[in-house]
Amino acid sequence: MKGQGLSRRTPRRLARAHKPTAPDVKTTTPAAAGASSPAGRTAQTVFARRTPPAPSIVFDTYWRFAAERQAVYHRRIAGLQAPWTSDPILSSYKFTNAYRAADRVSQFLIRNVMYVGHFDAHDLVFRVLLFKLFNKTQTWCLLERMLGPIESKRFDVDLFDRVLSAAMQGGASIYSAAYIMPSGPVSVRRPRKHLMHLELLATLMRDGTINRLIDSKSMAEAYDILVGLPGIGPFLAYQLATDLNYSEHLAFSEMEFVMPGPGARDGLRKCFSSFGDYSEADVIRWVAERQERELSLRGLQFQSLWGRPLQLIDCQNLFCEVDKYARVAHPEIAGHSGRTRIKQRFSAHPTLSKPWFPPKWGINDRLTARSREALPDHWSFAGVGETLRLGIED
């Protein structure tokens, strides 16, 4: 299926224009290499230019995917009926939104876990961690239905265990399939994984970890606290820090810190033939900071999240999604995982609620669920005559 979908040959104009410049890195060296400096002599300051990343053809697909995936999101929010795109790959498989906070589970977290009722900072962190350990809306609804309002002072490991164990015995899946939750090191493992996670949450309340998260001064500090917990690896710690930061009690910039996950790493390697002198996290930041330039070079109109540009977490997620997309669009370009198929097919969610985002972002007053602003009645891609429904995660 090479050549189908959003991927196109990189225009010659774009190839000529795409000569990224790398920022100067300030370093301090002795006055003369190989010679000791005289006493009191100030060392010289020099600037070394880092070698920038070298994009591949998949990097072009990255931006086309981001633009069309976001356009489809706006078409759905505007109330337009399917089909929402003519791209056969997007039409057939499940892909998350360009903006992480717009995905269905994130929307549930923001609306139903965070910004509902009146919970103090301690309760809010507790609720977010409990929800995200399972990351499944049905599990949260089950706990609320069986146990009432979820508050830290009413948390009882045995009681929550009984509810979840009964659900599993009835054939229910209590964990999301979005990512695998580890069972933790041998020292904390239990016969049932969920019991280990419940006991972990109880420990976090007893040992002051939740208070340390509330008092953290940066996303990197919150990440460091989380990544040190049993069974919480780098990818999950970054996801949890991002979720906690949706609340009104933390105020970190999403452009402050990024930690690429396994899927994003595969996407990065497909999008760049070389990282130059950049780390994986540096490349994601380089991409986020160049988004307007890259979209303009390709003549792409990107409908942002009501004025909010892509953040580091969004660009990280897009690399993960483009890794999947490229398995079909660019099968000749392999990632480290060796995966060649996209497992999840699209199945439309029956409803799509009006979106709502953390109030501190200042975009909720710009939302109009039925707005058709800048949305064409018809859309198509050159060379693609078939019109199919988009495979998305609502």
N, C-alpha and C positions, 0 to 999 in steps of 0.2 A: 504493500500500500504506500510505498515511498512516493512522495510528491503530492499525496492527498492532504486535505485538511488545510490548516492555516499556513503551513510551511511554504516558502517560496525561495527562489534563488535570490541571494542578496544583490540588490541593485548595484551597478557599478558606481553610481553616485554615492551610495552609502558606504561602499568599500573604501572609496577615496576619502570620504569625510570622517570615517571612523578611525581616527588616530588619537586615542585618548591620551591625555597628559596625566602624569602621576605627580602627586604633591611632593614638594621637597621635604626631606627628612633631615632635621637638624641634628648634627653630631658634633662632639667636641674631641679634638685630637691634639697631641703635642705640637709644638711649633714646627718641628722638623721630624719627619719620619725617621725612626731609628736613632734619634739623638735625644739625650735628656735635656729637659728645659732648664735654663738657669733659674736660680732661686728667685721667686717673686715674679717670674715672667708669666703672663696670662696665656693660657692655651688658646689655640685658634679655633674658631667656629666655622665649620664647613657645611655645605648643603649637598646631600647626595640625592639624586633623582632615582626613585624606585622604578623598576621595570613594570609597566602596567599589565593587566591581564590581556590575553590574546583571544578575542571572541571567535567562536566557530559559527557555522550556519545555524546551529540550534539557538544561538543567542538572538537571532532575528525572529525565530519562532517564539521565543520567550515573550517578546513584546507584542507580537500579533495575538498570541494566546491571551495575554493579560488584557489587552484592549477588547477583544471579542467576548471573553468570559465576563468582563465587567459590563459590557453593553447588554449582554443577555440578562444579567441581573437587573439592570434598569428596565429592560423590556417587561420582565415579569412583574416587577414592582409597579410598573405603570398599568398593569392589568391587561396587557396584550395577550392574545391567545397563541398557543403553539401553532406552527413551528416558530422557534425563537432564533434559529440560526440555520445556515445551510452547510455548516462544516460537518462532514460525516464522522470524524473522530469524536468531536465534542458531542455529537448527537447520539453516539452509541454507548459512551462510557461515563462513569460518574467522576466528576471533578469538583473540588471545593471552589468556593468563591474566591475572587481575587483578593478581597479583604477578609481576613480571618474573622473579624467581629461580626460579619454579615452572615456567617454560616448558621445553620439551624440550631446546633447545640450551643454555640456561643450566644446566640440570641436568647435561648432559654435560660442560660446562666445569668445573663445580664438582667432579664426581665423577672424571672421567677425565683432566682436564688439570691441575687444581690439587691436589686432595687424593688423590693416588695416588703411591706411591713417596716418596722423600726428596730433595727439591730445595731448594736454597738460594734466597734471595730473587731473585738475579740470574737463575737458571734459570727460576724461576716466572714472572717478568715476561716473559722471553723466550717461554716456552711460551704464555702467555695472548695476547700480541700476535700470535704466529704463528697461533694458532687463530682469533683474531678477525679477522685480515686477510681470511680466507676465510669464516669463520663457518659452516662446513659440517662436520658430523661425519664424513661419508664421506671428505672430504679429509684430515682428521686421521688417520683409521684407515688410509688408504692410505699416508701418510707413515710411520706407525709400522710398518706391515707390511713396507714396502720398505726402510726405513732403520734400524729398531730404535728404542730409546729416544731421545726427542727432547730433546737437551741443547744448551745454547749452545756448549759446547766442540766439539761434533761437527757444528755447523752449517756447511754448505758451499753457497753459492749455486748453483754449477754443478750439484752433485749433486741438490739439491732441484728445480732447474729441469728437469733431465732427467726426473725422476719425474713432475712435474706436466705437462710438455709431452707426455709419452707418454700420460698419461691423457686429455688433451684431444684428442690425435690419435685416440684410441680412442672418442671421442664423449662422454666424461664432462664434466660441468659441475663445475668445482672451486670456484666461488663460490656462496654462498647467494643466494637470491632475496629475502631479507628486506629488504635495502636495497642500493642500488647503490654499489659501491666505485669511487671516481673513479680515473682514470688518472694523476692528478697533473699538475703544471705541465709545460710543454714541456721544461724543462731536465732533468727526470728520467724522462721517458717512454721506454719500451722497446717493441720490436715486440709483445711479449706483456705484458699488464698484470701478470701474476703475477711476472714477472722484476723489474719495478720495485718491487713490494712486498717481494720477497726482498732486494733490494739496500738498500731502506730499512731493513729489520730489521738487516742487517749494519752499516749506518751507525750505527744507534742503539746498537749494542754498542761500536763503536769510539770514538764521540764522547762517551760517558759519559751519554747520555740515559737509559738504563735505570737507572743509579745515581742520577740526579737524581729519577726517578720513585720509586725506593725511599725516598729521603730526603725526599720532599715531606711537608709538615706539614699539608696540608689537601687536600680533594678539588678545591677551586678551583685550588690550586697545581698539582696533577697535571693538571687540565684545561688550564691555561695552557701547560704543557709540551707536551702532546699536540696542542693546536690549532695550535701553531706548526710542526708537521711537514708536509712536502710531501704534499699530497693528503688531509690529515686536516682536515675541516671541523668546525664547532662541534657538530653532531649526533653525528658519529662520535667525536669527542674525549670527549664526555660519556658515551657508551656504553662506551668503552674504560676510562675512569676508574672507572665503576661496576663493570665486570668485574674490574679489578685489585683493587678494594676488597673483593671476596669473599674474597681471600686472607688468611692469617694475618699477613702482613707489613705490611699497611696497616690502619688502624683508624679510618677516617673514618665519621662518621654520615651515613646516607643522607638525613637531614633538613638537612644542611649546605648543599647546593648543588644547583641544578637548571638545566638548559639545554634549553628546549623545542625539539623538532624540527619539521619542516614539517607532519607530520600532526597533532601536538599543537596547533600554532598554528591549524590549521583547526578542530580540535575546540573550542579556546578561543573562537573567534569565533562558533561555533554555540551554545555554552553561555551566552555573555554578550552582551547587546546593547551593553554598554559596559564597559570595564575601569576606569572611574573614573580615579583617580590612580595606579593600579597598573600595573606592567610585566607582561609575560606571565609571567615567573618569579615575580613577587610574587603573581599570581593563583593559580598552582599551589600556592604555599606557603599562601596564604589557604584554599584548598580542603582541603589536607592537614591543616591545623590545626583545621578545622571538621568533620572527617569524622564524629565521634560525634554532633554536633549535627544535621548534615544528615540522617544516617541515621535518627536518632530522630524528627525532624520528619515524616518520611515513613512512620514505623512499620515500617521495614525492619530485619530481623535480618541482620546481617553476620557471617559466619563468618570470622574473621581467619585469618592464617597461624599458627595455634596460639599466639595471643596477641600476635603482632607486627602492629601497625597498618599501614595503607598508608603507604609512605614517598613522598618527593617523586618518585623515579623511577617508582614505581607509578602515582601520580596523573598524571604526565606521559604514561605509556603509555596509561592509560585515556582520556585526551583524544584520543589518536590512534585508539583503537578506537571511541570514541563518534562520532568524525568519520565513520568508515565506517558504523557502525550507523545514524546519522542520515540517510545518503543514501537509505535505504529508509523509515525511520520518520518522518523529517521532510524530505521532498524539497523542501519550499517554503523551507527554510532553507539557504542556500548558503554554502560556505566560499570562501576565496580561490582554491583550486586549481581550482574549477569541476567537480570530479569528481562524477559522479552514479551510478556503479556500484561494487559491491564485486567485485573481480576473482576472489578466491580462494574457491572452494567448499570445503565441508568434506569431508575424507576421513579417516576414523578411523585413527589409528595402531594397528597390531596389538597393541602392548603398552604398558602404563603401569607403570613401575617405581615402587617405593616411593620417595617423595621424600627428599631429604637436602640440608641447607642448611649454609652456613658455620657451623662449630661455635661461633664467637664470638657468634652470635645467641642461643644457648642454647635452641633450640626442638626440636632433634633428639630429645631424650629424651621429648618430648610426642607424637611421631608414632606412630600405630598404623595401619598400612596398611589393616587390615580393619575399623577402628572404624566403627560406625554411629551414634556419638553425635550427637544433635540432627539426624539426617537422617531426614526423613519417608519413608514407603514410597511415597507418591504426592504429586504437586505439580501445580499448574496456575495459570494466570493468568486473572483475570476477563475474559470476553469472548473467550477463545481456547479453542476446543473441540478443535482438532487437536493431537495429540501427535507431535512429531518429534524427531529426534536433534539434539543440539547441535553446532554447527560450531565446533570449538575447535582450538587448537594444543596438542598433548599436552605 
